[in-house]
Amino acid sequence: MLSANERRDFIYRHIHENQIAYYDELASLMNVSHMTIRRDATLLEREGKVLRVNGGVRLSEFLHQELPWQEKSYLNHKIKKELGQCAMRRIAEGTIIYLDAGTTTFEIACCIPANFRLTVVTNDFSITQLLMNNPAIDLFHVGGRVDKRNYSCVGLSAANFIKALNIDLAFLSASSWDLKHGISTPYEGKAEVKQTVISVANRSILISDSSKYGKYGFYSVCPLSTVDEIITDSVSKECKQTLSNLSSPKVTFVDIL
């Protein structure tokens, strides 16, 4: 039997994966009463994490917090792999790239061939560990305050390290972005790092699956027009319809089979 906190965590993860969760389905999955699920949903709504709809709940557009790295890695994995492969085609051998912390940028790292000469800068511990044994890669981790939920370094010290660098191409992750709010995040330390990366990179690309579109966090990073390209998937009709006619930045939609 799950505790109340474990139930609410399960509901929040389930909604991230499925966009909407119905009371009957959740009650069956956790083997609890319909009333128990309603109480959990009411509390999550008070916290601003979800919105109640007819017969269930969906994610709030305002993103209060992100899921931990490990849990995010399971969501939309096939889509993230396709986005990572698309991104890899933009990387020229011998260049300096930045890989932002995130499960989609991790998939870019997975695509780098063993003999591909590259300088990689990252604030993500999982990416660092993955690339550690690749002899062709000159690898830099930015250091700084550790965000344990997201396996990364954030904040002023991380940003100050990045300020001293010249980066050819930066790949930025985002858990919340849209045309109105641009790229945003629930965490100040993340915003600081992303803004600094954009300022030192010759070219920057936002890479994020379309399920993150339409969400926004408390801290603004930049308007979408600040980046040079957006790589996302074509699953979300709202995302594709809204961004298809943008003149800037370039938007690349990856079709998922």
C-alpha positions as CSV (number, residue, x, y, z in Angstrom):
1,M,0.0,0.0,0.0
2,L,1.4,3.4,-1.0
3,S,1.6,6.3,1.4
4,A,-0.2,9.5,0.7
5,N,3.0,11.2,-0.6
6,E,3.8,8.2,-2.8
7,R,0.3,8.2,-4.3
8,R,0.6,11.9,-5.1
9,D,4.1,11.4,-6.6
10,F,2.7,8.6,-8.7
11,I,-0.2,10.7,-9.9
12,Y,2.2,13.6,-10.9
13,R,4.5,11.2,-12.8
14,H,1.5,9.5,-14.5
15,I,0.2,12.9,-15.8
16,H,3.6,13.9,-17.1
17,E,3.6,10.7,-19.2
18,N,0.0,10.7,-20.3
19,Q,-1.0,14.5,-20.2
20,I,-4.2,13.6,-18.4
21,A,-5.2,11.0,-15.7
22,Y,-8.7,9.8,-14.9
23,Y,-9.8,9.0,-11.4
24,D,-11.0,5.5,-12.3
25,E,-7.8,4.6,-13.9
26,L,-5.7,5.9,-11.0
27,A,-7.8,4.2,-8.5
28,S,-7.3,0.9,-10.3
29,L,-3.6,1.3,-10.8
30,M,-3.0,2.0,-7.1
31,N,-5.8,-0.2,-5.7
32,V,-7.4,2.6,-3.7
33,S,-10.8,4.1,-3.5
34,H,-12.1,6.7,-5.9
35,M,-12.5,9.1,-3.0
36,T,-8.9,8.7,-2.0
37,I,-7.8,9.7,-5.5
38,R,-10.1,12.7,-5.4
39,R,-8.5,13.9,-2.1
40,D,-5.0,13.5,-3.5
41,A,-6.0,15.4,-6.7
42,T,-7.5,18.2,-4.6
43,L,-4.2,18.6,-2.7
44,L,-2.2,18.6,-5.9
45,E,-4.5,21.2,-7.3
46,R,-4.0,23.4,-4.2
47,E,-0.3,23.1,-4.7
48,G,-0.7,24.3,-8.2
49,K,0.7,21.2,-9.9
50,V,-2.5,20.0,-11.6
51,L,-5.9,21.2,-12.8
52,R,-9.0,19.1,-12.3
53,V,-11.0,18.3,-15.4
54,N,-14.1,16.2,-16.0
55,G,-13.4,12.8,-14.4
56,G,-9.7,13.4,-13.8
57,V,-6.7,15.8,-13.7
58,R,-4.2,17.3,-16.1
59,L,-0.9,19.2,-15.7
60,S,-1.1,22.9,-14.8
61,E,0.4,25.1,-17.4
62,F,2.5,26.7,-14.6
63,L,5.3,24.3,-13.8
64,H,6.1,24.4,-10.1
65,Q,8.8,21.7,-10.2
66,E,10.3,19.2,-12.6
67,L,10.4,15.4,-12.1
68,P,13.8,14.0,-11.0
69,W,16.2,13.1,-13.8
70,Q,15.7,9.3,-13.4
71,E,12.0,9.6,-13.7
72,K,12.1,12.0,-16.6
73,S,14.4,9.6,-18.5
74,Y,11.6,7.1,-18.9
75,L,9.2,9.6,-20.4
76,N,8.9,9.9,-24.2
77,H,12.2,8.0,-24.5
78,K,11.7,7.1,-28.2
79,I,11.0,10.7,-29.1
80,K,14.0,11.9,-27.2
81,K,16.2,9.4,-29.1
82,E,14.9,10.7,-32.4
83,L,15.6,14.3,-31.4
84,G,19.1,13.4,-30.3
85,Q,19.9,11.8,-33.6
86,C,18.6,14.9,-35.4
87,A,20.7,17.1,-33.2
88,M,23.8,15.0,-33.8
89,R,23.6,15.9,-37.6
90,R,24.3,19.5,-36.7
91,I,27.6,18.8,-34.9
92,A,30.8,19.2,-36.9
93,E,33.9,17.2,-35.8
94,G,36.5,19.3,-34.0
95,T,34.1,21.9,-32.6
96,I,33.2,22.9,-29.1
97,I,29.7,22.1,-28.0
98,Y,27.7,22.6,-24.8
99,L,25.2,20.0,-23.7
100,D,22.7,21.3,-21.1
101,A,21.5,19.1,-18.3
102,G,18.6,17.0,-19.4
103,T,17.4,13.6,-20.6
104,T,17.1,14.8,-24.2
105,T,20.6,16.2,-24.3
106,F,21.7,12.9,-22.8
107,E,20.4,11.3,-26.0
108,I,22.7,13.6,-28.1
109,A,25.6,12.4,-26.0
110,C,24.6,8.8,-26.7
111,C,24.8,9.5,-30.5
112,I,28.4,10.7,-30.5
113,P,30.6,8.1,-32.2
114,A,33.6,6.7,-30.3
115,N,36.2,8.2,-32.7
116,F,34.5,11.6,-33.2
117,R,36.8,14.4,-32.1
118,L,35.0,16.9,-30.1
119,T,35.2,19.2,-27.1
120,V,32.1,18.8,-24.9
121,V,31.2,21.2,-22.0
122,T,28.3,20.1,-19.8
123,N,26.7,20.7,-16.4
124,D,25.1,17.2,-16.4
125,F,26.7,14.4,-14.4
126,S,25.0,11.7,-16.4
127,I,26.4,13.1,-19.6
128,T,29.9,13.4,-18.0
129,Q,29.8,9.8,-16.9
130,L,28.7,8.6,-20.3
131,L,31.4,10.4,-22.2
132,M,34.2,9.8,-19.6
133,N,35.6,6.8,-21.4
134,N,35.5,8.3,-25.0
135,P,39.1,9.0,-25.8
136,A,38.3,11.3,-28.7
137,I,36.4,13.8,-26.5
138,D,37.9,16.6,-24.5
139,L,35.4,16.8,-21.7
140,F,34.7,19.7,-19.3
141,H,32.2,19.7,-16.4
142,V,31.3,23.2,-15.2
143,G,31.1,22.4,-11.5
144,G,29.1,24.5,-9.0
145,R,26.2,23.8,-6.7
146,V,24.8,20.4,-7.2
147,D,21.1,20.0,-8.1
148,K,20.6,16.4,-6.8
149,R,17.2,16.0,-8.4
150,N,18.5,16.7,-11.9
151,Y,22.1,15.3,-11.6
152,S,23.6,18.7,-12.6
153,C,25.4,21.8,-11.4
154,V,23.5,25.1,-11.4
155,G,23.8,28.7,-10.1
156,L,26.4,31.5,-10.1
157,S,29.6,29.3,-9.8
158,A,28.5,27.2,-12.8
159,A,27.6,30.3,-14.8
160,N,31.0,32.0,-14.0
161,F,32.9,29.0,-15.3
162,I,30.9,29.1,-18.6
163,K,31.5,32.9,-18.9
164,A,35.2,32.2,-19.6
165,L,34.5,29.9,-22.5
166,N,33.9,30.3,-26.3
167,I,31.3,27.7,-27.4
168,D,30.6,26.9,-31.0
169,L,27.2,25.3,-30.6
170,A,25.0,25.0,-27.5
171,F,22.1,22.6,-27.1
172,L,19.7,23.8,-24.5
173,S,17.1,21.7,-22.7
174,A,13.8,23.0,-21.3
175,S,10.9,21.5,-19.3
176,S,8.7,24.5,-20.1
177,W,8.5,26.7,-23.2
178,D,6.0,28.4,-25.4
179,L,5.7,31.3,-27.8
180,K,4.3,33.7,-25.1
181,H,6.7,33.0,-22.3
182,G,9.7,31.7,-24.2
183,I,12.0,29.3,-22.4
184,S,11.4,29.3,-18.7
185,T,12.2,27.1,-15.6
186,P,11.0,26.7,-12.0
187,Y,14.6,27.2,-10.8
188,E,16.6,30.4,-10.6
189,G,19.9,28.5,-10.7
190,K,19.0,26.8,-14.0
191,A,17.9,30.1,-15.6
192,E,21.3,31.7,-14.7
193,V,23.2,28.9,-16.4
194,K,21.1,28.8,-19.5
195,Q,21.3,32.6,-20.0
196,T,25.1,32.5,-19.7
197,V,25.4,29.7,-22.2
198,I,23.4,31.6,-24.7
199,S,25.5,34.6,-24.2
200,V,28.8,32.8,-25.0
201,A,27.7,30.4,-27.7
202,N,28.1,31.2,-31.4
203,R,24.9,29.3,-32.0
204,S,22.3,27.9,-29.7
205,I,19.6,25.3,-30.3
206,L,16.6,24.5,-28.0
207,I,16.0,20.7,-28.1
208,S,12.8,19.6,-26.3
209,D,9.9,17.3,-26.9
210,S,6.6,18.9,-27.7
211,S,5.0,17.6,-24.4
212,K,6.9,20.5,-22.7
213,Y,5.3,23.1,-25.0
214,G,2.6,25.3,-23.4
215,K,4.1,25.1,-19.9
216,Y,5.9,27.9,-18.2
217,G,8.0,28.3,-15.0
218,F,8.6,31.2,-12.6
219,Y,12.0,32.2,-14.0
220,S,12.2,33.4,-17.6
221,V,15.3,32.4,-19.5
222,C,14.8,34.1,-22.9
223,P,12.3,34.6,-25.7
224,L,12.2,31.8,-28.3
225,S,13.6,34.3,-30.9
226,T,16.9,34.4,-28.9
227,V,17.9,30.8,-30.0
228,D,18.9,30.0,-33.5
229,E,16.9,26.8,-33.9
230,I,14.3,24.7,-32.1
231,I,14.3,20.9,-32.5
232,T,11.1,19.3,-31.4
233,D,8.7,16.6,-32.5
234,S,5.4,16.9,-34.4
235,V,3.3,14.9,-31.9
236,S,1.6,18.0,-30.3
237,K,-0.8,19.6,-32.8
238,E,-0.8,22.8,-30.8
239,C,2.9,23.1,-30.9
240,K,3.2,22.4,-34.6
241,Q,0.3,24.7,-35.6
242,T,1.7,27.6,-33.5
243,L,5.3,27.3,-34.5
244,S,5.1,26.2,-38.1
245,N,4.9,29.7,-39.5
246,L,7.6,31.3,-37.4
247,S,10.2,33.2,-39.3
248,S,12.7,33.2,-36.4
249,P,14.0,30.9,-35.0
250,K,14.1,28.1,-37.5
251,V,11.9,25.2,-36.2
252,T,12.7,21.6,-37.1
253,F,9.9,19.1,-36.5
254,V,11.0,15.5,-36.2
255,D,8.3,13.0,-37.3
256,I,8.0,10.1,-34.9
257,L,7.0,6.8,-36.6
